[in-house]
Amino acid sequence: MAKLSMETTDLVGSLAGTLTTVSFIPQVIKTWRSQSASDISFSMFLLFSLGVLLWLIYGASIHSPPIVLANGITLALSLSIIAMKLWFERHLP
């Protein structure tokens, strides 16, 4: 396999981080608009959030702003889905 240049590697990493982060936005919007998260797995989002938190810690430890930024935003989106799930299940009929 051909070795990618550092610029190409950074571009691929940035694109991957952007796509995986942005992929959560439709779910956050759908959950907010429907005021329901009954079909969302709490345990999956909890485990996912823990994994993203560890990626965030890893990114900070190696001083990688793209990893920190992407995982910080992804963690916030994931935790917002968990918060909505807990809120809607407790406060809506």
Order of alpha helices (4+ residues) and beta strands (2+ residues): alpha-alpha-alpha-alpha
